Amino acid sequence: MRGLTRHHDGSLHDTGLHRPISLGELADDVRAGRSFRARDASTGEDCTYQVLAVVLARETVWPGPAAEQGGLSLLQVAASAAARVPPP
């Protein structure tokens, strides 16, 4: 599971790879079925669902290549993944 930190400006940082991560890269991960946990940098609180909501909103407005090729939408993949992950 990928660990992320969300900063006050909304930017995301991969805590395992020690580098920034874009919403597009995270959307690709979700589409591929990979899971993540996000924590707020200032409070340490879990913000996974808030980050997922931002990714889903972004993909709804600007759909990725899977939607154009008749593949699963990011919303379908995320709903499936959320059903497998227990709440924090």
Rosetta silent file (secondary structure, phi, psi, omega in degrees, C-alpha in Angstrom):
SEQUENCE: MRGLTRHHDGSLHDTGLHRPISLGELADDVRAGRSFRARDASTGEDCTYQVLAVVLARETVWPGPAAEQGGLSLLQVAASAAARVPPP
SCORE:     score description
SCORE:     0.000 S_00000001
   1 L     0.000  133.270 -178.788    0.000    0.000    0.000 S_00000001
   2 E   -79.412  132.250  176.973    1.354    3.384   -0.987 S_00000001
   3 E  -100.272  130.287 -178.486    1.750    5.908    1.826 S_00000001
   4 E  -127.147  152.086  171.880    1.088    9.563    1.035 S_00000001
   5 E  -118.566  130.289  176.570    1.285   12.850    2.877 S_00000001
   6 E  -102.686  124.827 -179.191   -1.051   15.694    1.853 S_00000001
   7 L   -90.621  167.745 -174.818    0.349   19.174    2.481 S_00000001
   8 L   -57.522  -26.443  179.985   -1.615   22.360    3.242 S_00000001
   9 L   -89.151    3.522  178.987   -1.481   23.406   -0.429 S_00000001
  10 L    91.458   -7.255  179.715   -2.993   20.090   -1.555 S_00000001
  11 L   -70.392  152.586 -177.801    0.235   18.669   -2.921 S_00000001
  12 E  -115.062  144.840 -179.559    0.941   14.998   -2.308 S_00000001
  13 E  -130.990  127.848  176.991    4.202   13.367   -1.286 S_00000001
  14 E   -78.629  117.605 -175.784    4.973    9.635   -1.496 S_00000001
  15 L   -75.541  -22.845  179.281    6.472    8.763    1.888 S_00000001
  16 L   -82.520  -39.337 -178.621    8.083    5.544    0.650 S_00000001
  17 L   -93.007   -8.734  178.892    9.720    6.963   -2.469 S_00000001
  18 L    55.935   51.221  178.041   10.411   10.375   -0.875 S_00000001
  19 E  -153.508  159.147  176.740    9.104   12.332   -3.837 S_00000001
  20 E   -67.283  155.391  176.851    6.086   14.349   -4.914 S_00000001
  21 E  -132.970  138.074 -179.660    3.227   12.566   -6.673 S_00000001
  22 L   -88.577  161.072  176.263    0.743   14.099   -9.086 S_00000001
  23 H   -63.238  -34.279  178.371   -3.004   13.520   -9.083 S_00000001
  24 H   -64.295  -42.045  177.962   -2.615   11.964  -12.517 S_00000001
  25 H   -65.258  -41.118  178.420   -0.087    9.444  -11.231 S_00000001
  26 H   -66.054  -39.146  176.921   -2.345    8.614   -8.300 S_00000001
  27 H   -60.790  -41.226  177.239   -5.307    8.226  -10.668 S_00000001
  28 H   -61.151  -41.271  178.463   -3.252    5.750  -12.724 S_00000001
  29 H   -62.214  -46.145 -179.569   -2.488    3.791   -9.545 S_00000001
  30 H   -63.122  -42.692  178.992   -6.155    3.651   -8.541 S_00000001
  31 H   -60.557  -34.139 -179.538   -7.118    2.617  -12.064 S_00000001
  32 L   -82.373   -1.229  176.997   -4.549   -0.206  -11.849 S_00000001
  33 L    89.200    7.697  178.194   -6.109   -1.407   -8.580 S_00000001
  34 L   -82.047  146.088 -177.978   -3.324   -0.244   -6.274 S_00000001
  35 L  -104.228  163.642  178.996   -4.330    1.121   -2.877 S_00000001
  36 E  -149.480  160.315  170.797   -3.018    4.056   -0.864 S_00000001
  37 E  -127.793  135.200  179.267   -3.378    5.745    2.504 S_00000001
  38 E  -119.387  140.110  177.104   -3.027    9.497    2.852 S_00000001
  39 E  -123.906  144.289  175.772   -2.270   11.460    6.001 S_00000001
  40 E   -72.446  129.830 -175.741   -2.497   15.198    6.568 S_00000001
  41 L   -64.300  -34.328 -175.613    1.020   16.587    7.008 S_00000001
  42 L   -86.341  -31.631 -176.446    0.078   19.046    9.753 S_00000001
  43 L  -108.389  -21.815 -176.259   -2.300   16.919   11.849 S_00000001
  44 L    80.026    0.159 -179.312   -1.352   13.345   10.967 S_00000001
  45 L   -73.794  149.832  177.481   -5.037   12.523   10.503 S_00000001
  46 E   -66.603  131.194  177.151   -6.145   10.107    7.808 S_00000001
  47 L  -133.147   27.899 -177.203   -7.376   11.960    4.713 S_00000001
  48 H   -57.029  -47.067 -176.229   -7.478    9.047    2.268 S_00000001
  49 H   -68.862  -33.508  176.932  -11.113    9.525    1.330 S_00000001
  50 H   -66.103  -42.212  178.600  -10.690   13.266    0.802 S_00000001
  51 H   -65.447  -42.589  178.432   -7.730   12.650   -1.535 S_00000001
  52 H   -60.987  -39.039  178.783   -9.684    9.956   -3.379 S_00000001
  53 H   -62.478  -40.138  178.061  -12.584   12.390   -3.806 S_00000001
  54 H   -64.895  -43.080  178.793  -10.246   14.950   -5.396 S_00000001
  55 H   -62.146  -45.281 -179.921   -8.843   12.304   -7.749 S_00000001
  56 H   -63.737  -41.715  179.023  -12.356   11.169   -8.699 S_00000001
  57 H   -63.367  -42.343  179.157  -13.531   14.741   -9.273 S_00000001
  58 H   -62.123  -44.387 -178.113  -10.514   15.435  -11.461 S_00000001
  59 H   -71.941  -25.771  177.245  -11.093   12.282  -13.496 S_00000001
  60 H   -70.873  -38.509  179.565  -14.794   13.055  -13.866 S_00000001
  61 H   -79.116  -43.074 -179.377  -13.994   16.433  -15.392 S_00000001
  62 L  -122.005   81.012 -175.890  -10.882   15.256  -17.299 S_00000001
  63 L   -62.792  147.118  179.880  -11.309   11.514  -17.924 S_00000001
  64 L   -81.950 -175.995 -175.361   -8.198    9.463  -18.444 S_00000001
  65 H   -64.903  -26.368 -177.765   -7.362    7.125  -21.317 S_00000001
  66 H   -62.143  -40.065 -179.517   -9.277    4.127  -19.887 S_00000001
  67 H   -65.625  -37.004 -179.579  -12.626    5.833  -20.442 S_00000001
  68 H   -69.842  -25.362 -176.683  -11.708    6.626  -24.051 S_00000001
  69 L  -100.012   10.942  178.026  -10.768    2.979  -24.693 S_00000001
  70 L    78.260   12.810  178.874  -13.936    1.501  -23.204 S_00000001
  71 L   -82.577 -177.091  177.518  -12.184    0.356  -20.028 S_00000001
  72 L   -63.798  139.324  174.532  -13.361    0.707  -16.482 S_00000001
  73 L   -74.391  157.880  178.512  -13.831    4.253  -15.367 S_00000001
  74 H   -61.111  -34.226  178.955  -11.799    5.449  -12.424 S_00000001
  75 H   -63.150  -41.705  178.261  -15.039    5.804  -10.475 S_00000001
  76 H   -64.971  -43.514 -179.496  -15.849    2.106  -10.999 S_00000001
  77 H   -65.126  -43.948 -178.519  -12.326    1.046  -10.005 S_00000001
  78 H   -65.254  -39.910  179.269  -12.296    3.289   -6.921 S_00000001
  79 H   -63.022  -40.521  178.577  -15.698    2.051   -5.759 S_00000001
  80 H   -65.741  -43.324 -179.826  -14.471   -1.512   -6.060 S_00000001
  81 H   -67.556  -39.270  179.721  -11.237   -0.727   -4.204 S_00000001
  82 H   -64.217  -30.994  178.825  -13.057    1.183   -1.446 S_00000001
  83 H   -68.993  -24.159 -179.208  -15.247   -1.823   -0.843 S_00000001
  84 H   -90.756  -16.450 -176.099  -12.134   -3.920   -0.131 S_00000001
  85 L  -100.455  123.592  178.169  -10.413   -1.441    2.235 S_00000001
  86 L   -68.817  146.905  179.227  -11.696   -1.229    5.805 S_00000001
  87 L   -63.607  153.447 -178.268  -12.349    2.299    7.069 S_00000001
  88 L   -65.578    0.000    0.000   -9.635    3.891    9.252 S_00000001
